[in-house]
Amino acid sequence: MLDDFLIRAGLAGIGVAFAAAPLGCFVVWRRMAYFGDATSHAALLGVALALAFELPVFAGVLLVALSMALIVTALNGRSLGTDTLLGVLAHGALAIGLVAVSLLPNQRVDLSAYLFGEILAVTKSDLAIIWSGALLSIALLVWRWQALLSATLNPDLATASGVNPRREQLILTLALAVTVAVAIKVVGALLIAAMLIIPAAAARPFARTPEVMAATACVIGVIAALGGLAASFAFDTPTGPSIVSVAALLFVVSSGVAPLLKR
């Protein structure tokens, strides 16, 4: 029988994969990779605020991630290009978060746990938070799936059909903020965007419909989470980076196998 902490770690990885993979499909379709970076990097500032005001880390990260996502959405289309704006916000938020953590009085913070995750230290209460957040994110996507697809594929046609693309963007933003908040314990602020993008990108060559792509991305995310956990246990490597490394390996394999299957 596996140790309890390994079972909790595996369940946490699966929960994050279920939350991040289908959401990552929209990130890929909308070409929002840098948007995910900006939101996830802001998570460290949420950690600092949570520690400073003695709040749960999940609450602080959720608040800041949601605020960052809303700021990016509001400023999108202004004088600066989108990539420039996201670059400034992503790296600025990360730097401010690091400085804020260093200024906390009477606090000794293990930054590596928040930057790269600490999945092996997941508790039962962490599991409850991770799965609650994952289910909320999934519920939002299922509820608005067709509207989100319409707004993603053709905003003008979606508007003509009675769908408000800006409202769907806000719903996607909320789901992204929730996912960032639940994933920081598993893969850390620096690697959350990877769990959004890589499984979806690896699934894309094998999918003929959006639903199949989302389901395939979930499977790849779960394999990456469990495979990275096993590799970390076997080779004594950091678990968060190991999970992302397995996901990247699966992307390379899918990129090489997909052209062969089409012949």
PyMOL commands that set and color helices and strands:
alter all, ss='L'
color gray80, all
select helices_A, chain A and resi 4-29+33-41+43-52+57-75+82-102+111-116+119-121+124-143+145-153+155-160+165-187+192-206+210-235+239-261
alter helices_A, ss='H'
color red, helices_A
deselect
rebuild
show_as cartoon
